[in-house]
């Protein structure tokens, strides 16, 4: 068990941290079987330390049949054998900490795998059993129970209910392989509290909470009515009791939480960030915002405003394991992100997208708060279009094949120009050797070099550490703001080059200035004045 240092219990490192998301299955493959593993991550710890990140967030590395990329957990205390062992996870946590990198694990409290021991026992025990009370089993409607118990819409396409052999139905807001837990049951709550302690005692610094607003359901599971408040399974008031009890556990270990909270109501969003609940939550407003100066400024201002009343730091993220990669998204006619609009063969200008992604990197890294970087973003990887016979994401299949799914942002990273020793679990597109980390490491103009320099400056410059941000006068289409200690960020989204303030020293640009020292379109600069 890991000792908790006194300084770690009180240090607010998470308020300004740069956190790197690791999708283990696609990060680095040490044993050459085509699947990433913990040994691969351990081998790349020097790379991650050199990149300049403060923490690693691991998507689920637990035992799982992988019906939903690991978000169908069969056992929270067992590492999936495809990735390694619990002992290797403990070594990874310790070795990363020696390099100054903390570890954040992913918890999926809304549901488990249909292979979880609890669910298998519930199926075997039958209707009315205590085992079934840990889930949402219900008799069906209709003359013979042939209709689902209610009409709730799924987070994926398709039904939220599946009927079992004895005639009862069980609830799953996601895929049928992911039965929802009953959070009104004390055994469910106790088990998750014990799981939190289990990982904190192994040295993790924090926990990311998947689908954090979905746990508790309305009593009686009433039918869904569009626009009805409160929603029957999103943001129920009782959920805050869960997170208050979790916060007491985190505080005892000096741990932190980040929640995946998708809510349009800023006041209700902020409730999750009260001092006795979660420390931070993902900022999906900024992530999904189009490449438009006015809308970006509104997203930034709105984010800071909704966090201010509860004293929580904002988080900034451009991409994650669910979202179309930044280079691709910014190279399209629609530069925003919405799951409902994803489609195959969308025209993309990767040169334009790369230029904008470089500027967006400096924009996000200059904002007050913490920043999340998804693996491969520092390499400028585009979204891959996966051959139909290789797609694995259930979002694709449950849409009837219309949704390309999320596999395109989950393709294994190219570390070298050499072909992988074994065919990766998802195929790397032709030409990905051009993005290889070993190639970019020696190129001062590469995306990797840009991120390394930006993260180094972000850590070294005291002006990036505070919460201050003040907007400066700028032409239409230009974002210009000041941090403390004379630091400024200017991002030009306008067609015309933007002038820079006199007597300013350029710290870093996302691309070259023009021959008159002006900032071209889709370019960002950090200055000291």
C-alpha positions as CSV (number, residue, x, y, z in Angstrom):
1,X,0.0,0.0,0.0
2,X,1.2,3.5,-0.8
3,X,1.9,6.1,1.9
4,X,0.1,9.4,1.5
5,X,2.6,12.3,2.0
6,X,1.2,15.1,4.1
7,X,2.0,17.7,1.4
8,X,-0.1,15.7,-1.1
9,X,-3.1,15.9,1.1
10,X,-3.3,19.7,1.0
11,X,-1.7,20.6,-2.3
12,X,-4.1,21.9,-5.0
13,X,-2.0,20.6,-7.8
14,X,-5.1,19.7,-9.8
15,X,-6.2,23.3,-10.1
16,X,-3.6,24.0,-12.8
17,X,-2.5,20.5,-13.9
18,X,-1.9,19.3,-17.4
19,X,-3.4,15.8,-17.4
20,X,-2.8,13.3,-20.2
21,X,-5.5,10.7,-21.1
22,X,-4.1,7.2,-21.7
23,X,-6.4,4.8,-23.5
24,X,-4.2,1.7,-22.6
25,X,-5.4,-0.5,-25.4
26,X,-4.1,1.9,-28.0
27,X,-1.1,3.6,-26.2
28,X,1.9,1.3,-26.4
29,X,2.2,-2.4,-27.0
30,X,5.2,-3.9,-25.2
31,X,4.6,-7.6,-25.8
32,X,3.8,-7.3,-29.5
33,X,0.3,-8.8,-29.5
34,X,-1.4,-5.9,-31.2
35,X,-2.9,-4.6,-27.9
36,X,-1.5,-1.8,-25.7
37,X,-0.5,-2.8,-22.2
38,X,0.7,-1.5,-18.9
39,X,4.3,-2.5,-19.7
40,X,4.0,-0.4,-22.8
41,X,2.9,2.6,-20.7
42,X,5.8,2.1,-18.2
43,X,8.2,2.0,-21.1
44,X,6.9,5.4,-22.3
45,X,7.0,7.2,-18.9
46,X,10.2,9.1,-19.9
47,X,8.4,10.3,-23.0
48,X,5.5,11.5,-20.9
49,X,7.8,13.2,-18.3
50,X,9.6,14.9,-21.2
51,X,6.2,16.0,-22.6
52,X,5.7,17.9,-19.4
53,X,2.4,16.5,-18.0
54,X,1.5,16.4,-14.4
55,X,-0.8,13.4,-14.3
56,X,-2.1,10.5,-16.3
57,X,-5.8,9.6,-16.5
58,X,-6.2,6.0,-17.4
59,X,-9.5,4.9,-19.1
60,X,-10.7,1.6,-17.5
61,X,-8.0,-1.0,-17.3
62,X,-10.1,-3.5,-15.3
63,X,-11.2,-7.0,-16.3
64,X,-13.8,-6.5,-19.1
65,X,-15.2,-8.4,-22.0
66,X,-14.8,-5.1,-23.9
67,X,-18.3,-4.8,-25.2
68,X,-17.9,-1.0,-24.8
69,X,-14.1,-0.4,-24.9
70,X,-13.6,-1.3,-21.2
71,X,-16.5,0.8,-19.9
72,X,-18.3,-2.5,-19.2
73,X,-16.4,-3.5,-16.0
74,X,-16.5,-7.1,-14.7
75,X,-14.2,-6.6,-11.7
76,X,-12.8,-3.3,-10.4
77,X,-10.1,-4.9,-8.4
78,X,-8.6,-6.9,-11.3
79,X,-6.5,-5.6,-14.2
80,X,-7.6,-7.1,-17.5
81,X,-5.0,-9.8,-18.5
82,X,-4.7,-8.2,-21.9
83,X,-3.1,-5.2,-20.1
84,X,-1.2,-6.9,-17.3
85,X,-1.6,-7.5,-13.6
86,X,-2.5,-5.5,-10.5
87,X,1.2,-5.7,-9.5
88,X,2.2,-4.0,-12.8
89,X,-0.4,-1.3,-12.2
90,X,1.0,-0.7,-8.7
91,X,4.5,-0.5,-10.3
92,X,3.3,1.9,-12.9
93,X,1.7,4.2,-10.3
94,X,4.9,4.2,-8.2
95,X,7.2,4.7,-11.2
96,X,5.2,7.5,-12.6
97,X,5.1,9.2,-9.2
98,X,8.9,9.1,-9.0
99,X,8.9,11.1,-12.2
100,X,6.5,13.7,-10.7
101,X,3.5,12.3,-12.6
102,X,0.3,11.4,-10.6
103,X,-2.3,8.8,-11.6
104,X,-6.0,9.1,-12.1
105,X,-8.2,6.0,-12.6
106,X,-11.6,5.8,-14.2
107,X,-14.6,4.6,-12.3
108,X,-17.9,3.7,-14.1
109,X,-20.5,3.8,-11.3
110,X,-23.7,3.8,-13.4
111,X,-23.4,0.3,-14.7
112,X,-21.2,-2.9,-14.7
113,X,-20.6,-5.6,-17.3
114,X,-23.2,-8.3,-17.8
115,X,-20.3,-10.6,-16.9
116,X,-19.9,-9.0,-13.4
117,X,-20.5,-11.6,-10.6
118,X,-23.4,-9.5,-9.3
119,X,-25.3,-9.6,-12.6
120,X,-24.6,-13.3,-13.2
121,X,-26.0,-14.0,-9.7
122,X,-29.0,-11.9,-10.4
123,X,-29.9,-13.8,-13.6
124,X,-29.5,-17.1,-11.7
125,X,-31.5,-16.0,-8.7
126,X,-34.7,-15.1,-10.5
127,X,-37.5,-12.6,-10.0
128,X,-38.0,-11.1,-6.5
129,X,-34.5,-12.1,-5.3
130,X,-32.2,-9.9,-3.3
131,X,-29.6,-10.3,-6.1
132,X,-31.9,-8.6,-8.6
133,X,-32.5,-5.6,-6.2
134,X,-28.9,-4.5,-7.0
135,X,-30.1,-3.7,-10.6
136,X,-33.3,-2.4,-12.1
137,X,-35.3,-5.6,-13.0
138,X,-39.0,-5.0,-13.8
139,X,-41.9,-7.0,-15.2
140,X,-42.9,-5.8,-18.7
141,X,-46.0,-4.0,-19.8
142,X,-48.6,-5.4,-22.1
143,X,-50.9,-8.4,-21.8
144,X,-48.0,-10.9,-21.5
145,X,-45.2,-8.5,-20.3
146,X,-43.9,-8.3,-23.9
147,X,-43.5,-4.5,-23.8
148,X,-40.6,-2.7,-22.0
149,X,-41.3,-1.3,-18.5
150,X,-40.9,2.3,-19.7
151,X,-39.9,4.3,-22.7
152,X,-36.6,5.9,-21.7
153,X,-34.3,6.9,-24.5
154,X,-30.9,5.3,-24.6
155,X,-27.5,7.0,-24.4
156,X,-26.7,4.8,-27.4
157,X,-29.3,4.1,-30.1
158,X,-31.9,1.4,-29.5
159,X,-33.8,0.3,-26.4
160,X,-32.8,0.8,-22.8
161,X,-34.4,-2.5,-21.7
162,X,-33.6,-6.2,-22.4
163,X,-35.8,-9.1,-21.6
164,X,-34.3,-12.2,-19.9
165,X,-35.5,-15.8,-20.1
166,X,-37.8,-15.7,-17.1
167,X,-39.7,-12.7,-18.6
168,X,-38.4,-9.8,-16.6
169,X,-36.6,-6.9,-18.1
170,X,-33.5,-5.1,-16.9
171,X,-32.5,-1.5,-17.5
172,X,-29.3,-0.4,-19.4
173,X,-28.9,3.2,-20.4
174,X,-26.1,2.1,-22.7
175,X,-25.6,-1.3,-24.3
176,X,-27.4,-4.5,-23.1
177,X,-24.0,-5.7,-21.9
178,X,-24.0,-2.8,-19.4
179,X,-26.8,-3.3,-16.9
180,X,-27.5,-0.2,-14.7
181,X,-26.9,-0.5,-11.0
182,X,-29.6,0.5,-8.4
183,X,-28.1,3.4,-6.5
184,X,-30.9,3.4,-4.0
185,X,-29.5,0.2,-2.6
186,X,-26.9,0.5,0.2
187,X,-24.8,-2.4,-1.0
188,X,-24.2,-0.7,-4.3
189,X,-23.1,2.5,-2.5
190,X,-20.8,0.6,0.0
191,X,-19.2,-1.4,-2.8
192,X,-18.2,1.7,-4.7
193,X,-16.9,3.4,-1.6
194,X,-14.7,0.3,-1.0
195,X,-13.5,0.4,-4.6
196,X,-12.4,4.1,-4.1
197,X,-10.5,3.1,-1.0
198,X,-8.9,0.2,-2.8
199,X,-7.4,2.4,-5.5
200,X,-6.5,5.3,-3.2
201,X,-4.6,2.9,-1.0
202,X,-2.6,1.8,-4.1
203,X,-1.4,5.4,-4.6
204,X,-3.7,6.9,-7.2
205,X,-4.1,10.7,-6.8
206,X,-7.6,10.9,-8.3
207,X,-10.6,9.4,-9.9
208,X,-12.5,10.3,-13.1
209,X,-16.2,9.5,-12.8
210,X,-17.9,8.2,-16.0
211,X,-21.4,9.4,-16.8
212,X,-21.4,11.1,-13.4
213,X,-24.9,12.6,-13.7
214,X,-26.8,9.4,-14.5
215,X,-26.5,7.2,-11.4
216,X,-29.8,7.8,-9.5
217,X,-33.1,7.2,-11.2
218,X,-36.6,8.7,-10.4
219,X,-38.6,6.5,-8.0
220,X,-40.9,4.2,-9.9
221,X,-39.0,4.7,-13.2
222,X,-41.7,6.8,-14.8
223,X,-42.0,7.2,-18.6
224,X,-39.9,9.9,-20.2
225,X,-41.6,13.1,-21.1
226,X,-39.6,15.5,-23.3
227,X,-38.8,18.7,-21.4
228,X,-40.1,17.4,-18.1
229,X,-38.1,18.7,-15.1
230,X,-36.6,16.8,-13.4
231,X,-35.4,14.3,-16.0
232,X,-36.1,10.7,-14.8
233,X,-32.5,9.6,-15.0
234,X,-30.3,12.6,-15.6
235,X,-29.2,14.9,-12.7
236,X,-31.5,13.6,-10.0
237,X,-31.2,15.5,-6.7
238,X,-30.3,12.3,-4.8
239,X,-27.0,12.0,-6.7
240,X,-25.4,14.7,-4.6
241,X,-25.7,12.5,-1.5
242,X,-23.5,9.9,-3.3
243,X,-20.8,12.5,-4.1
244,X,-20.8,14.0,-0.6
245,X,-20.0,10.5,0.8
246,X,-17.3,10.0,-1.9
247,X,-15.7,13.4,-1.1
248,X,-15.2,12.4,2.5
249,X,-13.2,9.4,1.3
250,X,-11.2,11.4,-1.2
251,X,-10.3,14.0,1.5
252,X,-9.1,11.2,3.8
253,X,-6.5,10.2,1.1
254,X,-5.8,13.6,-0.4
255,X,-7.5,12.5,-3.6
256,X,-9.4,14.4,-6.2
257,X,-12.4,13.8,-8.5
258,X,-13.2,14.9,-12.0
259,X,-16.7,14.2,-13.2
260,X,-18.0,13.6,-16.7
261,X,-21.0,15.8,-16.4
262,X,-22.9,16.8,-19.5
263,X,-25.5,19.3,-18.4
264,X,-26.8,22.4,-20.3
265,X,-28.0,24.2,-17.1
266,X,-24.9,26.0,-15.7
267,X,-26.4,26.3,-12.2
268,X,-27.1,22.6,-11.9
269,X,-23.7,21.8,-13.3
270,X,-22.0,24.0,-10.6
271,X,-23.8,22.0,-7.9
272,X,-21.5,19.1,-8.6
273,X,-18.5,21.3,-7.9
274,X,-19.5,22.5,-4.4
275,X,-16.7,22.3,-1.8
276,X,-18.1,19.0,-0.4
277,X,-18.6,17.2,-3.7
278,X,-16.4,16.9,-6.9
279,X,-13.3,18.9,-7.3
280,X,-13.6,19.4,-11.1
281,X,-15.7,18.4,-14.0
282,X,-15.1,18.2,-17.8
283,X,-15.9,21.2,-19.8
284,X,-17.9,19.9,-22.8
285,X,-19.1,23.4,-23.8
286,X,-15.5,24.3,-24.9
287,X,-14.8,20.9,-26.3
288,X,-17.8,20.9,-28.7
289,X,-17.5,24.6,-29.6
290,X,-16.9,25.5,-33.3
291,X,-13.7,27.3,-34.4
292,X,-15.4,30.7,-34.2
293,X,-14.0,33.6,-32.2
294,X,-17.3,34.8,-30.8
295,X,-18.5,31.4,-29.8
296,X,-15.2,30.5,-28.3
297,X,-15.1,33.6,-26.2
298,X,-18.7,33.0,-25.0
299,X,-17.7,29.4,-24.1
300,X,-14.7,30.6,-22.2
301,X,-16.6,33.4,-20.4
302,X,-19.5,31.0,-19.6
303,X,-17.2,28.4,-18.3
304,X,-15.4,30.7,-15.9
305,X,-18.6,32.3,-14.8
306,X,-20.3,28.9,-13.9
307,X,-17.2,27.8,-11.9
308,X,-16.7,31.1,-10.0
309,X,-19.6,30.8,-7.5
310,X,-18.3,27.4,-6.1
311,X,-14.6,28.3,-6.4
312,X,-13.8,25.4,-8.6
313,X,-11.2,25.5,-11.4
314,X,-12.3,25.2,-15.0
315,X,-11.1,22.3,-17.2
316,X,-10.2,22.7,-20.9
317,X,-10.1,19.8,-23.4
318,X,-10.1,19.7,-27.2
319,X,-10.6,15.9,-27.6
320,X,-11.0,12.6,-25.8
321,X,-11.6,8.9,-26.5
322,X,-15.2,9.6,-27.5
323,X,-14.7,12.7,-29.7
324,X,-13.5,13.2,-33.2
325,X,-9.9,14.2,-33.2
326,X,-9.2,17.9,-33.2
327,X,-7.1,18.0,-36.5
328,X,-10.0,16.4,-38.4
329,X,-12.8,18.3,-36.7
330,X,-11.2,21.7,-37.3
331,X,-10.6,20.8,-41.0
332,X,-14.3,20.4,-41.7
333,X,-17.1,22.7,-42.7
334,X,-18.8,22.1,-39.3
335,X,-16.0,22.5,-36.8
336,X,-18.2,21.8,-33.7
337,X,-18.9,18.4,-32.3
338,X,-22.2,16.6,-31.8
339,X,-22.7,12.9,-31.6
340,X,-25.9,13.2,-33.6
341,X,-24.1,14.7,-36.6
342,X,-21.2,12.1,-37.0
343,X,-21.2,10.6,-40.5
344,X,-18.9,8.6,-42.7
345,X,-16.7,10.2,-45.4
346,X,-17.1,13.8,-44.2
347,X,-14.8,16.0,-46.3
348,X,-11.8,17.2,-44.4
349,X,-8.9,19.6,-45.0
350,X,-6.2,18.3,-42.8
351,X,-3.7,21.1,-43.5
352,X,-6.3,23.6,-42.4
353,X,-7.3,21.4,-39.4
354,X,-3.7,21.1,-38.3
355,X,-3.1,24.8,-38.4
356,X,-6.2,25.4,-36.3
357,X,-5.4,22.6,-33.9
358,X,-2.0,24.1,-33.3
359,X,-3.6,27.5,-32.5
360,X,-6.2,25.8,-30.3
361,X,-3.5,24.1,-28.3
362,X,-2.0,27.4,-27.3
363,X,-5.4,28.8,-26.6
364,X,-6.4,26.0,-24.3
365,X,-3.1,25.8,-22.5
366,X,-3.2,29.6,-21.8
367,X,-6.6,29.5,-20.1
368,X,-6.8,29.5,-16.2
369,X,-7.5,26.1,-14.8
370,X,-6.5,22.5,-15.7
371,X,-6.1,21.1,-19.2
372,X,-6.6,17.6,-20.5
373,X,-4.7,16.2,-23.4
374,X,-5.8,13.1,-25.2
375,X,-3.1,10.7,-26.3
376,X,-2.0,11.4,-29.9
377,X,-3.2,15.0,-29.9
378,X,0.5,16.0,-29.2
379,X,1.3,14.2,-32.5
380,X,-1.4,15.9,-34.5
381,X,-3.1,12.6,-35.3
382,X,-6.2,12.9,-37.5
383,X,-9.3,10.8,-37.1
384,X,-9.0,7.4,-38.8
385,X,-11.8,6.0,-40.9
386,X,-12.0,2.4,-39.9
387,X,-12.9,-0.3,-42.5
388,X,-16.4,-1.5,-41.9
389,X,-15.3,-5.1,-41.1
390,X,-12.9,-3.8,-38.4
391,X,-15.3,-1.4,-36.5
392,X,-15.9,-2.5,-32.8
393,X,-17.7,0.4,-31.2
394,X,-21.3,-0.5,-30.2
395,X,-22.5,3.0,-31.1
396,X,-22.0,2.0,-34.8
397,X,-23.9,-1.2,-34.5
398,X,-26.8,0.2,-32.4
399,X,-27.2,3.0,-35.0
400,X,-27.9,0.4,-37.7
401,X,-24.5,1.3,-39.3
402,X,-25.1,5.0,-39.9
403,X,-22.8,6.2,-37.0
404,X,-19.1,5.6,-37.7
405,X,-18.6,5.2,-34.0
406,X,-15.7,6.3,-31.9
407,X,-13.0,3.8,-33.0
408,X,-11.5,6.5,-35.3
409,X,-9.9,8.3,-32.4
410,X,-8.8,5.1,-30.7
411,X,-6.4,3.8,-33.2
412,X,-3.0,2.7,-31.6
413,X,-0.3,5.4,-31.6
414,X,2.6,5.4,-34.1
415,X,5.8,5.5,-32.1
416,X,8.2,4.6,-34.8
417,X,8.2,4.5,-38.6
418,X,8.4,0.8,-38.6
419,X,5.2,-1.3,-39.0
420,X,3.9,-2.8,-35.7
421,X,5.2,-6.3,-34.9
422,X,1.6,-7.6,-34.9
423,X,-1.6,-6.2,-36.6
424,X,-3.0,-3.7,-34.1
425,X,-6.5,-4.3,-32.7
426,X,-7.6,-1.3,-34.8
427,X,-5.7,-0.8,-38.1
428,X,-3.4,2.2,-38.5
429,X,-4.1,4.1,-41.7
430,X,-1.5,4.3,-44.5
431,X,0.9,7.2,-44.0
432,X,0.7,7.2,-40.2
433,X,4.5,6.7,-40.0
434,X,4.7,10.4,-40.9
435,X,3.2,11.2,-37.5
436,X,5.6,8.9,-35.6
437,X,6.8,10.2,-32.3
438,X,10.4,9.4,-33.2
439,X,10.1,11.6,-36.3
440,X,8.5,14.5,-34.6
441,X,10.9,14.5,-31.6
442,X,13.7,15.8,-33.9
443,X,11.6,18.3,-35.7
444,X,11.4,21.7,-34.0
445,X,8.4,22.7,-36.1
446,X,6.4,19.5,-35.3
447,X,3.2,19.3,-33.3
448,X,5.1,17.3,-30.6
449,X,7.7,20.1,-30.3
450,X,5.0,22.7,-30.0
451,X,3.3,20.8,-27.2
452,X,6.6,20.2,-25.4
453,X,7.5,23.8,-25.5
454,X,4.1,25.0,-24.5
455,X,3.8,22.7,-21.6
456,X,7.3,23.6,-20.4
457,X,6.4,27.4,-20.5
458,X,3.1,26.8,-18.9
459,X,4.8,25.1,-16.0
460,X,7.7,27.6,-15.7
461,X,5.8,30.9,-16.1
462,X,4.1,32.0,-12.8
463,X,1.6,34.0,-14.8
464,X,-0.2,30.8,-16.0
465,X,-0.8,29.6,-12.4
466,X,-3.4,32.1,-11.1
467,X,-7.1,32.4,-11.9
468,X,-6.8,35.8,-13.5
469,X,-7.9,36.4,-17.1
470,X,-8.8,39.8,-18.6
471,X,-9.9,40.4,-22.2
472,X,-8.1,42.9,-24.2
473,X,-9.4,45.1,-27.1
474,X,-9.0,43.2,-30.4
475,X,-10.4,43.3,-34.0
476,X,-13.3,41.1,-35.0
477,X,-12.3,37.5,-35.2
478,X,-9.4,37.9,-32.8
479,X,-9.2,36.6,-29.2
480,X,-6.8,38.5,-27.0
481,X,-6.5,38.2,-23.3
482,X,-4.0,38.8,-20.5
483,X,-3.0,36.6,-17.6
484,X,-0.8,37.8,-14.8
485,X,2.9,38.9,-14.9
486,X,2.5,40.4,-18.4
487,X,1.6,37.2,-20.2
488,X,-0.8,37.5,-23.1
489,X,-2.4,35.2,-25.6
490,X,-3.6,36.3,-29.0
491,X,-5.5,34.0,-31.4
492,X,-6.4,35.2,-34.9
493,X,-9.4,33.5,-36.4
494,X,-10.0,36.4,-38.9
495,X,-9.1,36.4,-42.5
496,X,-6.7,39.4,-42.2
497,X,-3.4,39.3,-40.3
498,X,-3.6,40.7,-36.8
499,X,-1.0,43.2,-35.4
500,X,0.7,42.5,-32.2
501,X,1.3,45.0,-29.4
502,X,4.6,47.0,-29.5
503,X,7.4,46.2,-27.1
504,X,6.0,42.6,-26.7
505,X,8.4,39.7,-26.6
506,X,7.2,36.5,-28.4
507,X,7.4,33.5,-26.2
508,X,5.8,30.9,-28.6
509,X,3.7,30.9,-31.8
510,X,1.6,28.1,-33.2
511,X,2.9,29.1,-36.7
512,X,5.2,31.7,-38.2
513,X,4.4,35.4,-38.2
514,X,4.2,37.1,-41.6
515,X,7.0,39.2,-43.0
516,X,5.6,42.3,-41.2
517,X,5.5,40.6,-37.8
518,X,1.7,40.1,-37.8
519,X,-0.3,37.1,-36.7
520,X,-1.8,35.2,-39.7
521,X,-5.2,33.6,-39.8
522,X,-5.7,30.5,-37.6
523,X,-2.5,31.2,-35.6
524,X,-1.9,31.9,-31.9
525,X,0.9,33.5,-30.0
526,X,2.0,33.8,-26.4
527,X,3.6,37.2,-25.5
528,X,5.2,38.9,-22.6
529,X,4.6,42.7,-22.4
